[in-house]
Amino acid sequence: MKNYTHTAHTRFLLNEVHGLSDLFALPRFQHLTTEQCWMMVEAAKQWADRDLAPFFQAMDATPATYNGNGGVKTHPHLRTCIKNGADQGWIGAAAREEHGGMQLPMMIFNAAHALFNSANNSAVGYLELTAGAAALINSFGTRAQHEKFVPKMYAGEWQGTMALTEPQAGSSLTDITTAAHPIGNGFYHIRGQKIFISGGQHEGCDNFVHLTLARIEGAPAGVKGISLFIIPKFWPEDDGTLTYNDVFCAGDFQKMGQRAYVTTHLVFGDKGHCRGWLVGEPNKGLAYMFQMMNEARISVGMGALAVAMAAYQNALQYAHERPQGRLASEKDPLKPPTLIIHHPDVKRMLVTQRAIVEGGLSLAMECNRQFDLSHAASGAAQQEAWLLLEILTPILKAYGSEQANRSAALAIQTYGGYGFTMDFPAQQYYRDLKISTLYEGTTGIQSLDLLGRKVVMEKGKALHLLLQRMRETSAAAGRYQPLQAYATQLETEITRIGSVLTHLSQHAAAGDIDRYLADATVFMEMTSLAVIAWQWLKQGCVAFEHLQKGTGEQPAAFYEEIVHTMKFFYRYELPHAAAHAATLLNEEYLTNPVQTEYLRVS
Amino acid sequence: MKNYTHTAHTRFLLNEVHGLSDLFALPRFQHLTTEQCWMMVEAAKQWADRDLAPFFQAMDATPATYNGNGGVKTHPHLRTCIKNGADQGWIGAAAREEHGGMQLPMMIFNAAHALFNSANNSAVGYLELTAGAAALINSFGTRAQHEKFVPKMYAGEWQGTMALTEPQAGSSLTDITTAAHPIGNGFYHIRGQKIFISGGQHEGCDNFVHLTLARIEGAPAGVKGISLFIIPKFWPEDDGTLTYNDVFCAGDFQKMGQRAYVTTHLVFGDKGHCRGWLVGEPNKGLAYMFQMMNEARISVGMGALAVAMAAYQNALQYAHERPQGRLASEKDPLKPPTLIIHHPDVKRMLVTQRAIVEGGLSLAMECNRQFDLSHAASGAAQQEAWLLLEILTPILKAYGSEQANRSAALAIQTYGGYGFTMDFPAQQYYRDLKISTLYEGTTGIQSLDLLGRKVVMEKGKALHLLLQRMRETSAAAGRYQPLQAYATQLETEITRIGSVLTHLSQHAAAGDIDRYLADATVFMEMTSLAVIAWQWLKQGCVAFEHLQKGTGEQPAAFYEEIVHTMKFFYRYELPHAAAHAATLLNEEYLTNPVQTEYLRVS
């Protein structure tokens, strides 16, 4: 198995495309330099090579498994892995110093986490979950809550989780029923069940801190009556002892992938003495949780692309080593076989993977930048960054996960039959990745978020800003004659988004919101192609400038490859945006009115 | 798990779209009636429900596993399953009566096998492999060879296999090195190794009959020097005893799917006494093997669609039973949740699955019909059927496998997070299906076959005939005003195929065959969309006629669904053909010249 390294492209993205060094002018990041940041990433790579990658296949072969009595058997290396990751700062490094963090920009924190996901996406899930849960306590909890839980979480001793889903409700948080009964001083008795709780119980940590959504007695119906609670498995008493808090792991879900990353079923308060600690104000739980959810969506989208990057790099190496067959033009069977990298179809599959992965990772880095600016900048810059982050997050999540799956399928295909066997990691990347289109809101939910909320938010301001940024890139590229055709194509896509929205908006204006949203996923597919085309033109433009001027950190061949992959994306991927638009502009409305008869089980 | 039944659509395809009863006018099938054929299919369904479906998940959970010493541990039910399947005729029923078969049309034989694939694709693989191997002996072997092997194979006692792939050669049969040394009377000593041999060793049969490609000493290099041999594991002596024939199973490949269908590594003649029996003439082995290969390609394409049908029907049932969330237009959280079938995105995913599966299965049935005509008709009808079968086979294999994978991904997505868990069969269909794009020639190889061989064969006659048949369907549909728009769209696609070929042919004419073929897979994607659009219009036209006239075997609602799904395919799927054409017509040539530097491992 190749040890995946995308440092050159990551450097290019951070230093040359997305302006990492801009951040150091902001008070929050002024303690840092580019060099320090890259030392962190290098250290991250070394840690991934030591504690993550070597256990990728072994952890899959011995999946996390419920022991029948509240416990979950996990791989013996998991504890070391979590502890060492924590010690290196990879749980808490992005937090503020006052919260025990290093105030690392998300651009760097997530660049490191992309490496971890490439190395072992199941193992690093535990760290990311704790990071998100701790960030939630830092943002909305009290100092007392922070002190009680977060240091142990950042030390990798306690696992954080997010406990949202209930069996009867699924993604519909409106319908959660876990109940909280006040017992004074911000404490509540909790009773309820949660499913699909990643990291809810395992042998790698001593305690589990569940950031849990529940309903306080008498709260309004729906999402307006949901509150957020900290519910540890063991309650940390003031004297430092731990008391069992009636949080019982009742089972796990065995899965087709991410088999080392346990998914649990938790029962709160079955014995009547589970205590939860309210975070922030009552009935604002969902708004708080959305902080974690949005960070998790970036994480899942970027993480999926990082897994696909590992699949791609392994496939690429295989293609460089495996001789088989001859080019169609070579008729002499006595000539030695060629390496498969020379077969046009293999090249097409490899460059497709690269176009997806490096295009998607550029969008991920764009999101990380906007995240950093929206947290650390001020005034209009902060506001714009927040708007861009809001509209780009569902696109990254949907494109990153869906296309990472497609990319990993092409990685398997690159190996031929070997790709289907357990002898190569391709199939594991493919199995692991399938969850990414489901985690933190399915692709359908991301698409409803984009078309139903983000496109229309603040009277369309986020969309307007995004299209303006895309136009700026197009204008910048248009200054170079060899890039003009691509700049024009991007303009066409910008216009197309507008035309499609004008068309769809008729339905919203007529009050038919269901029809307006019916093809939200197709709109997502179209829009995400345009957005990735923007990211490719942005990369291509920087690369082209460096080639023109003889500047840049990377060798000329690197920049030529970037320009080439950009052209490939515009030739092979982008044309499908027009196809999606043709679907969306089609007047015939096929999916409604509800035709259950039509869809009956035959 | 739902017990998948696609009988209504299968009946529609056979009886109303693809003219099953036409076959009974041919001498080969004149002993049959429509009723008899359907009795066979009903019996097939009952057998699938009894011996296949109940073991689908259990067989996956206890994969076939090498025992370290030549044997492979398989599920205890496998032997019963093979034996009962054989007794019902599902290995030999399509063979001629003189070969011990029932002269069943492939339309019926494969309609039954589609049900088997829906029920348990791993288990039925064993039967299909034996059927293909026996057919090869029947076609090209001697009567003595037939008598020695085929009755035992049709009885399900001996397993047939196809032994082509060698470790160093992969799909490049030019490079196989397994050696045959003549010892007289058509017998040879064999020495060599084969990998990826499905069914090569297991506990369900007593003997294994390997149809093996090898090179006779002194044979010409390349594919012109390959011969076909029958190599049993145990040699059946004239007195009926079995002598070990030095065929050793040296290991297996563990796989991400089809885990009950063993994939072996075989060593022939390690002890120097492995005997093979030449089939037909020396050096014609590849041509013979292509009979089996072509039948297997139909089988894999159709089988993949049948697996996707099972995934779809399970997802459909789940969507009818699972309440979750509310429509976007419903703002009252106190209203009960809706069944997920009512969410537009869930409907879109389900109808997409249906459009793929039923469109693909119509193409499969078209291929089966042409198979039957090409074997049983005479004169021009026979010749035309053969040409159509030649050009449609790679399209069925590529579209069926690639789109079945996409369809199964949408089935998982329909379940949300549950789809990723082992609690539901969706993930198993998805895992099982991944091999279908690799078996019997990858999608890339099918695409080279289409553009490099089938499009140009007999001076383009096969393509010409296909486009003519497509035009006939368009003309028939164009007579009905409500179908005219679809007829016109199909005409557009027919024209598009011509334009793209004119464009690509420049390179072939200039002698640049590598460039002509470089984007063969994109050409396949474009062409297969047009071909499936043809099949949908064919189905839609028949359904529309029945609705107009109040005729047909099925209720009106069924025909309305067919017309609706046709429209869906034209709206949501077909627009991507234009996108593929845009890629193919793009003048910029990106994948060549060979840029290994560009694709280097970073």
Interface residues (C-beta under 8 A of the other chain):
Chain A: K2 T5 H6 T7 A8 H9 T165 Q168 A169 G170 S171 S172 T174 D175 F196 A221 G222 V223 F253 Q254 K255 M256 G257 T263 Q313 L316 Q317 A319 H320 R322 P323 Q324 G325 R326 L327 A328 S329 P333 L334 P337 I341 H342 H343 P344 D345 V346 K347 R348 M349 L350 V351 N405 A409 I412 Q413 G416 G417 G419 F420 T421 M422 D423 Q427 Q428 Y430 R431 K434 I435 T437 L438 Y439 T442 T443 G444 S447 L448 G452 D512 I513 D514 L517 A518 D519 A520 T521 V522 A557 E560 E561 H564 K567 F568 R571 Y572 P575 H576 A578 A579 H580 A582 T583 N586 E588 L590 T591 N592 V594 Q595 T596 E597 Y598 L599 R600 V601 S602
Chain B: K2 T5 H6 T7 A8 H9 T165 Q168 A169 G170 S171 S172 T174 D175 F196 A221 G222 V223 F253 Q254 K255 M256 G257 T263 Q313 L316 Q317 A319 H320 R322 P323 Q324 G325 R326 L327 A328 S329 P333 L334 P337 I341 H342 H343 P344 D345 V346 K347 R348 M349 L350 V351 N405 A409 I412 Q413 G416 G417 G419 F420 T421 M422 D423 Q427 Q428 Y430 R431 K434 I435 T437 L438 Y439 T442 T443 G444 S447 L448 G452 D512 I513 D514 L517 A518 D519 A520 T521 V522 A557 E560 E561 H564 K567 F568 R571 Y572 P575 H576 A578 A579 H580 A582 T583 N586 E588 L590 T591 N592 V594 Q595 T596 E597 Y598 L599 R600 V601 S602
